Amino acid sequence: MIGYLRGQVLEREPTRLLLDVQGVGYVVYVPLTLHATVGQALSLRIYTHVTDDQITLYGFEDDRQLRLFEHLLKVQGVGPRIGMSILSHMTPDEFVQIVRRRDARRLREIPGVGPKVSERIVVELAPMMERWSVAAEKAPSPTAASEGRFQEVIRALEVLGYSRREVEALVRDVLQQSPPDEPIEDVLRKVLRRKAAS
């Protein structure tokens, strides 16, 4: 079982990368929030997901994010796709605070997380999250949340080859016209459509 990889990024997509580790290329699925560019040296904590017909690698920036992913997979109805979606839309500290507040509604704003799954996550993980330390005990402010969404979209566009300078104003404009809980993937599609039409 693979638990750690260190190598050079050969290819990069928003939620997937190809990592060259001493001449061997590993396909690793990563959260949307991971900042990595082609040619960059990168170290990842790895979760190896084994099924009857394939082995899939999921990569994380640190042990804290990996452990949250592992805890999420223990919740009935949560698979790797939902776990990665959750970690693509919030930081570990934000997740801990949301679960501590039993805020299932906030979890339902994440693509793929329905009412039953959000309630199970809160019920099953809240006692454990009480023991986790966080950087701040208050929820992020609307301004901080908006800035976080902006940075997520910018990082995804940089992965796709756009420079920050050429898309910054467009991203802010699209976000201002979009609902605050609209999935990042939908915002990204809007930006790309506007960019293609310009």
CYANA upper distance limits for C-alpha pairs under 8 A (distance plus 0.5 A):
  1 MET  CA     48 THR  CA      6.85
  2 ILE  CA     46 ILE  CA      6.90
  2 ILE  CA     47 TYR  CA      7.72
  2 ILE  CA     48 THR  CA      6.60
  3 GLY  CA     45 ARG  CA      6.44
  3 GLY  CA     46 ILE  CA      5.05
  3 GLY  CA     47 TYR  CA      6.65
  3 GLY  CA     48 THR  CA      7.65
  4 TYR  CA     43 SER  CA      7.98
  4 TYR  CA     44 LEU  CA      6.28
  4 TYR  CA     45 ARG  CA      5.13
  4 TYR  CA     46 ILE  CA      5.57
  5 LEU  CA     21 VAL  CA      7.73
  5 LEU  CA     43 SER  CA      6.30
  5 LEU  CA     44 LEU  CA      5.88
  5 LEU  CA     45 ARG  CA      7.16
  5 LEU  CA     46 ILE  CA      7.44
  6 ARG  CA     21 VAL  CA      6.82
  6 ARG  CA     41 ALA  CA      7.86
  6 ARG  CA     42 LEU  CA      6.16
  6 ARG  CA     43 SER  CA      4.75
  6 ARG  CA     44 LEU  CA      6.86
  7 GLY  CA     19 LEU  CA      6.39
  7 GLY  CA     20 ASP  CA      5.76
  7 GLY  CA     21 VAL  CA      5.02
  7 GLY  CA     22 GLN  CA      7.67
  7 GLY  CA     41 ALA  CA      6.06
  7 GLY  CA     42 LEU  CA      6.07
  7 GLY  CA     43 SER  CA      7.13
  8 GLN  CA     19 LEU  CA      6.04
  8 GLN  CA     20 ASP  CA      5.60
  8 GLN  CA     21 VAL  CA      7.26
  8 GLN  CA     38 VAL  CA      8.21
  8 GLN  CA     39 GLY  CA      6.32
  8 GLN  CA     40 GLN  CA      6.03
  8 GLN  CA     41 ALA  CA      4.95
  8 GLN  CA     42 LEU  CA      6.48
  9 VAL  CA     17 LEU  CA      7.40
  9 VAL  CA     18 LEU  CA      6.47
  9 VAL  CA     19 LEU  CA      5.18
  9 VAL  CA     20 ASP  CA      6.75
  9 VAL  CA     36 ALA  CA      8.10
  9 VAL  CA     37 THR  CA      7.24
  9 VAL  CA     38 VAL  CA      5.48
  9 VAL  CA     39 GLY  CA      5.69
  9 VAL  CA     40 GLN  CA      6.01
  9 VAL  CA     41 ALA  CA      6.96
  9 VAL  CA     42 LEU  CA      7.39
 10 LEU  CA     17 LEU  CA      7.96
 10 LEU  CA     18 LEU  CA      5.93
 10 LEU  CA     19 LEU  CA      6.28
 10 LEU  CA     20 ASP  CA      6.84
 10 LEU  CA     38 VAL  CA      5.95
 10 LEU  CA     39 GLY  CA      6.64
 11 GLU  CA     17 LEU  CA      5.94
 11 GLU  CA     18 LEU  CA      5.47
 11 GLU  CA     19 LEU  CA      7.85
 11 GLU  CA     38 VAL  CA      6.31
 12 ARG  CA     16 ARG  CA      6.70
 12 ARG  CA     17 LEU  CA      4.95
 12 ARG  CA     18 LEU  CA      7.09
 12 ARG  CA     36 ALA  CA      8.15
 12 ARG  CA     37 THR  CA      7.09
 12 ARG  CA     38 VAL  CA      6.72
 12 ARG  CA    159 VAL  CA      6.67
 12 ARG  CA    160 LEU  CA      8.28
 13 GLU  CA     17 LEU  CA      6.39
 13 GLU  CA    156 ALA  CA      8.38
 13 GLU  CA    159 VAL  CA      6.62
 13 GLU  CA    160 LEU  CA      7.24
 14 PRO  CA     31 PRO  CA      8.48
 14 PRO  CA     32 LEU  CA      6.14
 14 PRO  CA    156 ALA  CA      5.84
 14 PRO  CA    159 VAL  CA      6.87
 14 PRO  CA    160 LEU  CA      8.07
 15 THR  CA     29 TYR  CA      6.15
 15 THR  CA     30 VAL  CA      5.50
 15 THR  CA     31 PRO  CA      6.17
 15 THR  CA     32 LEU  CA      5.74
 16 ARG  CA     27 VAL  CA      7.60
 16 ARG  CA     28 VAL  CA      6.25
 16 ARG  CA     29 TYR  CA      4.84
 16 ARG  CA     30 VAL  CA      6.12
 17 LEU  CA     27 VAL  CA      6.35
 17 LEU  CA     28 VAL  CA      5.94
 17 LEU  CA     29 TYR  CA      6.94
 17 LEU  CA     30 VAL  CA      7.92
 18 LEU  CA     25 GLY  CA      6.60
 18 LEU  CA     26 TYR  CA      6.00
 18 LEU  CA     27 VAL  CA      5.13
 18 LEU  CA     28 VAL  CA      6.79
 19 LEU  CA     24 VAL  CA      8.46
 19 LEU  CA     25 GLY  CA      5.87
 19 LEU  CA     26 TYR  CA      5.59
 19 LEU  CA     27 VAL  CA      6.95
 19 LEU  CA     28 VAL  CA      7.74
 20 ASP  CA     24 VAL  CA      5.96
 20 ASP  CA     25 GLY  CA      5.00
 20 ASP  CA     26 TYR  CA      6.98
 21 VAL  CA     25 GLY  CA      6.76
 21 VAL  CA     26 TYR  CA      7.89
 27 VAL  CA     57 LEU  CA      7.45
 28 VAL  CA     56 THR  CA      7.92
 28 VAL  CA     57 LEU  CA      5.52
 28 VAL  CA     58 TYR  CA      5.91
 28 VAL  CA     59 GLY  CA      6.46
 29 TYR  CA     56 THR  CA      8.43
 29 TYR  CA     57 LEU  CA      6.72
 29 TYR  CA     58 TYR  CA      5.19
 29 TYR  CA     59 GLY  CA      6.50
 30 VAL  CA     34 LEU  CA      7.19
 30 VAL  CA     58 TYR  CA      6.31
 30 VAL  CA     59 GLY  CA      5.59
 30 VAL  CA     60 PHE  CA      6.92
 30 VAL  CA     84 MET  CA      7.82
 31 PRO  CA     59 GLY  CA      8.32
 31 PRO  CA     60 PHE  CA      7.87
 31 PRO  CA     84 MET  CA      6.21
 31 PRO  CA     85 SER  CA      7.69
 31 PRO  CA     87 LEU  CA      6.53
 31 PRO  CA     88 SER  CA      5.15
 32 LEU  CA     87 LEU  CA      8.44
 32 LEU  CA     88 SER  CA      5.22
 32 LEU  CA     89 HIS  CA      8.15
 32 LEU  CA    152 GLU  CA      7.64
 32 LEU  CA    156 ALA  CA      7.58
 33 THR  CA     87 LEU  CA      8.38
 33 THR  CA     88 SER  CA      5.97
 33 THR  CA     89 HIS  CA      8.05
 33 THR  CA    152 GLU  CA      6.38
 33 THR  CA    155 ARG  CA      7.90
 34 LEU  CA     60 PHE  CA      8.30
 34 LEU  CA     61 GLU  CA      7.69
 35 HIS  CA    155 ARG  CA      6.97
 36 ALA  CA     40 GLN  CA      7.11
 36 ALA  CA     42 LEU  CA      7.96
 36 ALA  CA    159 VAL  CA      8.08
 37 THR  CA    158 GLU  CA      8.46
 37 THR  CA    159 VAL  CA      6.76
 43 SER  CA     61 GLU  CA      7.78
 44 LEU  CA     59 GLY  CA      5.93
 44 LEU  CA     60 PHE  CA      5.82
 44 LEU  CA     61 GLU  CA      5.94
 44 LEU  CA     62 ASP  CA      7.53
 45 ARG  CA     59 GLY  CA      6.08
 45 ARG  CA     60 PHE  CA      5.62
 45 ARG  CA     61 GLU  CA      6.89
 45 ARG  CA     62 ASP  CA      6.59
 45 ARG  CA     63 ASP  CA      6.97
 45 ARG  CA     66 LEU  CA      7.28
 46 ILE  CA     57 LEU  CA      6.91
 46 ILE  CA     58 TYR  CA      6.07
 46 ILE  CA     59 GLY  CA      5.14
 46 ILE  CA     60 PHE  CA      6.92
 46 ILE  CA     66 LEU  CA      7.95
 47 TYR  CA     57 LEU  CA      6.36
 47 TYR  CA     58 TYR  CA      5.61
 47 TYR  CA     59 GLY  CA      6.97
 47 TYR  CA     66 LEU  CA      7.65
 47 TYR  CA     70 GLU  CA      8.49
 48 THR  CA     55 ILE  CA      7.39
 48 THR  CA     56 THR  CA      6.45
 48 THR  CA     57 LEU  CA      5.34
 48 THR  CA     58 TYR  CA      7.02
 49 HIS  CA     55 ILE  CA      6.24
 49 HIS  CA     56 THR  CA      5.58
 49 HIS  CA     57 LEU  CA      6.71
 49 HIS  CA     58 TYR  CA      8.16
 50 VAL  CA     54 GLN  CA      6.72
 50 VAL  CA     55 ILE  CA      5.13
 50 VAL  CA     56 THR  CA      6.99
 51 THR  CA     55 ILE  CA      6.85
 59 GLY  CA     66 LEU  CA      8.33
 60 PHE  CA     65 GLN  CA      6.70
 60 PHE  CA     66 LEU  CA      6.33
 61 GLU  CA     65 GLN  CA      7.46
 61 GLU  CA     66 LEU  CA      8.46
 62 ASP  CA     66 LEU  CA      7.01
 63 ASP  CA     67 ARG  CA      6.57
 64 ARG  CA     68 LEU  CA      6.86
 64 ARG  CA     92 PRO  CA      7.84
 65 GLN  CA     69 PHE  CA      6.83
 65 GLN  CA     87 LEU  CA      8.25
 65 GLN  CA     92 PRO  CA      6.69
 66 LEU  CA     70 GLU  CA      6.80
 67 ARG  CA     71 HIS  CA      6.69
 68 LEU  CA     72 LEU  CA      6.64
 68 LEU  CA     92 PRO  CA      7.78
 69 PHE  CA     73 LEU  CA      6.87
 69 PHE  CA     83 GLY  CA      6.40
 69 PHE  CA     84 MET  CA      7.92
 69 PHE  CA     87 LEU  CA      8.19
 70 GLU  CA     74 LYS  CA      7.27
 71 HIS  CA     75 VAL  CA      7.69
 71 HIS  CA    125 LEU  CA      8.18
 72 LEU  CA     78 VAL  CA      6.92
 72 LEU  CA     79 GLY  CA      8.42
 72 LEU  CA     83 GLY  CA      6.58
 72 LEU  CA    121 ILE  CA      7.77
 73 LEU  CA     78 VAL  CA      5.91
 73 LEU  CA     79 GLY  CA      6.13
 73 LEU  CA     80 PRO  CA      7.27
 73 LEU  CA     83 GLY  CA      7.32
 74 LYS  CA     78 VAL  CA      7.83
 75 VAL  CA    120 ARG  CA      7.28
 75 VAL  CA    121 ILE  CA      6.77
 75 VAL  CA    124 GLU  CA      7.49
 76 GLN  CA    117 VAL  CA      8.01
 76 GLN  CA    120 ARG  CA      7.83
 77 GLY  CA    117 VAL  CA      6.60
 78 VAL  CA     82 ILE  CA      6.32
 78 VAL  CA     83 GLY  CA      6.98
 78 VAL  CA    117 VAL  CA      7.56
 79 GLY  CA     83 GLY  CA      6.65
 80 PRO  CA     84 MET  CA      6.47
 81 ARG  CA     85 SER  CA      6.68
 82 ILE  CA     86 ILE  CA      6.72
 82 ILE  CA    111 PRO  CA      8.34
 82 ILE  CA    112 GLY  CA      6.42
 82 ILE  CA    113 VAL  CA      7.22
 83 GLY  CA     87 LEU  CA      6.90
 84 MET  CA     88 SER  CA      6.46
 85 SER  CA     89 HIS  CA      6.97
 85 SER  CA    110 ILE  CA      7.49
 85 SER  CA    111 PRO  CA      7.25
 85 SER  CA    112 GLY  CA      7.96
 86 ILE  CA     90 MET  CA      7.02
 86 ILE  CA    107 LEU  CA      8.36
 86 ILE  CA    110 ILE  CA      6.94
 87 LEU  CA     91 THR  CA      7.02
 87 LEU  CA     92 PRO  CA      7.77
 89 HIS  CA    110 ILE  CA      7.54
 89 HIS  CA    184 ILE  CA      8.22
 90 MET  CA     94 GLU  CA      6.38
 90 MET  CA     95 PHE  CA      6.84
 91 THR  CA     95 PHE  CA      6.81
 92 PRO  CA     96 VAL  CA      6.71
 93 ASP  CA     97 GLN  CA      6.76
 93 ASP  CA    134 VAL  CA      5.84
 93 ASP  CA    135 ALA  CA      7.29
 93 ASP  CA    136 ALA  CA      8.30
 94 GLU  CA     98 ILE  CA      6.64
 94 GLU  CA    139 ALA  CA      7.51
 94 GLU  CA    140 PRO  CA      8.01
 95 PHE  CA     99 VAL  CA      6.69
 96 VAL  CA    100 ARG  CA      6.60
 96 VAL  CA    129 MET  CA      6.20
 96 VAL  CA    130 GLU  CA      8.49
 96 VAL  CA    132 TRP  CA      7.84
 96 VAL  CA    134 VAL  CA      7.96
 97 GLN  CA    101 ARG  CA      6.74
 97 GLN  CA    134 VAL  CA      8.42
 97 GLN  CA    137 GLU  CA      7.49
 97 GLN  CA    138 LYS  CA      8.04
 97 GLN  CA    139 ALA  CA      7.28
 98 ILE  CA    102 ARG  CA      6.79
 98 ILE  CA    103 ASP  CA      5.85
 98 ILE  CA    104 ALA  CA      8.28
 98 ILE  CA    106 ARG  CA      7.84
 98 ILE  CA    107 LEU  CA      8.37
 98 ILE  CA    139 ALA  CA      8.34
 99 VAL  CA    103 ASP  CA      6.54
 99 VAL  CA    104 ALA  CA      7.99
 99 VAL  CA    121 ILE  CA      8.09
 99 VAL  CA    122 VAL  CA      5.72
 99 VAL  CA    125 LEU  CA      7.54
 99 VAL  CA    126 ALA  CA      5.95
 99 VAL  CA    129 MET  CA      7.49
100 ARG  CA    122 VAL  CA      8.19
100 ARG  CA    126 ALA  CA      5.89
100 ARG  CA    127 PRO  CA      8.45
100 ARG  CA    129 MET  CA      6.86
100 ARG  CA    130 GLU  CA      6.89
102 ARG  CA    122 VAL  CA      5.97
102 ARG  CA    123 VAL  CA      8.09
102 ARG  CA    126 ALA  CA      7.65
103 ASP  CA    107 LEU  CA      7.47
103 ASP  CA    122 VAL  CA      7.84
104 ALA  CA    108 ARG  CA      6.87
104 ALA  CA    115 PRO  CA      8.09
104 ALA  CA    118 SER  CA      5.64
104 ALA  CA    119 GLU  CA      6.14
104 ALA  CA    121 ILE  CA      8.46
104 ALA  CA    122 VAL  CA      6.86
105 ARG  CA    109 GLU  CA      7.39
105 ARG  CA    115 PRO  CA      8.39
105 ARG  CA    118 SER  CA      8.00
106 ARG  CA    110 ILE  CA      8.13
107 LEU  CA    113 VAL  CA      7.16
107 LEU  CA    118 SER  CA      6.28
108 ARG  CA    113 VAL  CA      5.69
108 ARG  CA    114 GLY  CA      6.09
108 ARG  CA    115 PRO  CA      6.83
108 ARG  CA    118 SER  CA      6.60
109 GLU  CA    113 VAL  CA      7.84
109 GLU  CA    181 ASP  CA      6.80
109 GLU  CA    182 GLU  CA      8.36
109 GLU  CA    183 PRO  CA      8.22
110 ILE  CA    183 PRO  CA      7.31
111 PRO  CA    183 PRO  CA      7.11
113 VAL  CA    117 VAL  CA      6.58
113 VAL  CA    118 SER  CA      6.64
114 GLY  CA    118 SER  CA      6.55
115 PRO  CA    119 GLU  CA      6.72
116 LYS  CA    120 ARG  CA      6.74
117 VAL  CA    121 ILE  CA      6.66
118 SER  CA    122 VAL  CA      6.86
119 GLU  CA    123 VAL  CA      6.61
120 ARG  CA    124 GLU  CA      6.30
121 ILE  CA    125 LEU  CA      6.18
121 ILE  CA    126 ALA  CA      8.24
122 VAL  CA    126 ALA  CA      5.93
123 VAL  CA    127 PRO  CA      8.42
125 LEU  CA    129 MET  CA      6.56
126 ALA  CA    130 GLU  CA      6.81
127 PRO  CA    131 ARG  CA      7.92
128 MET  CA    132 TRP  CA      7.64
140 PRO  CA    144 ALA  CA      6.40
140 PRO  CA    145 ALA  CA      6.62
141 SER  CA    145 ALA  CA      6.60
142 PRO  CA    146 SER  CA      6.55
143 THR  CA    147 GLU  CA      6.69
144 ALA  CA    148 GLY  CA      6.60
145 ALA  CA    149 ARG  CA      6.85
146 SER  CA    150 PHE  CA      6.76
146 SER  CA    180 PRO  CA      8.00
147 GLU  CA    151 GLN  CA      6.71
148 GLY  CA    152 GLU  CA      6.76
149 ARG  CA    153 VAL  CA      6.88
149 ARG  CA    184 ILE  CA      7.62
150 PHE  CA    154 ILE  CA      6.74
150 PHE  CA    171 VAL  CA      7.46
150 PHE  CA    172 ARG  CA      7.40
150 PHE  CA    175 LEU  CA      7.91
151 GLN  CA    155 ARG  CA      6.59
152 GLU  CA    156 ALA  CA      6.80
152 GLU  CA    184 ILE  CA      8.07
153 VAL  CA    157 LEU  CA      6.74
153 VAL  CA    171 VAL  CA      7.81
153 VAL  CA    184 ILE  CA      7.31
153 VAL  CA    187 VAL  CA      8.06
153 VAL  CA    188 LEU  CA      6.62
154 ILE  CA    158 GLU  CA      6.65
154 ILE  CA    164 ARG  CA      7.02
154 ILE  CA    167 VAL  CA      8.08
154 ILE  CA    168 GLU  CA      7.67
154 ILE  CA    171 VAL  CA      7.92
155 ARG  CA    159 VAL  CA      6.80
156 ALA  CA    160 LEU  CA      7.00
156 ALA  CA    188 LEU  CA      8.34
157 LEU  CA    161 GLY  CA      6.99
157 LEU  CA    162 TYR  CA      6.03
157 LEU  CA    163 SER  CA      8.14
157 LEU  CA    164 ARG  CA      8.40
157 LEU  CA    188 LEU  CA      8.33
158 GLU  CA    162 TYR  CA      5.36
158 GLU  CA    163 SER  CA      6.28
158 GLU  CA    164 ARG  CA      7.16
162 TYR  CA    166 GLU  CA      7.49
162 TYR  CA    167 VAL  CA      7.61
163 SER  CA    167 VAL  CA      7.27
164 ARG  CA    168 GLU  CA      6.14
167 VAL  CA    171 VAL  CA      6.54
168 GLU  CA    172 ARG  CA      6.93
169 ALA  CA    173 ASP  CA      6.74
170 LEU  CA    174 VAL  CA      6.71
170 LEU  CA    191 VAL  CA      7.43
171 VAL  CA    175 LEU  CA      6.62
171 VAL  CA    191 VAL  CA      6.81
172 ARG  CA    176 GLN  CA      6.63
173 ASP  CA    177 GLN  CA      7.00
174 VAL  CA    178 SER  CA      6.70
174 VAL  CA    187 VAL  CA      7.63
174 VAL  CA    190 LYS  CA      7.69
174 VAL  CA    191 VAL  CA      7.09
175 LEU  CA    179 PRO  CA      8.16
175 LEU  CA    180 PRO  CA      8.26
175 LEU  CA    187 VAL  CA      7.57
178 SER  CA    182 GLU  CA      7.22
178 SER  CA    187 VAL  CA      7.96
182 GLU  CA    186 ASP  CA      7.34
182 GLU  CA    187 VAL  CA      7.51
183 PRO  CA    187 VAL  CA      7.09
184 ILE  CA    188 LEU  CA      6.59
185 GLU  CA    189 ARG  CA      6.80
186 ASP  CA    190 LYS  CA      6.83
187 VAL  CA    191 VAL  CA      6.81
188 LEU  CA    192 LEU  CA      6.73
189 ARG  CA    193 ARG  CA      6.68
190 LYS  CA    194 ARG  CA      6.69
191 VAL  CA    195 LYS  CA      6.52
192 LEU  CA    196 ALA  CA      6.56
193 ARG  CA    197 ALA  CA      6.75
194 ARG  CA    198 SER  CA      6.74
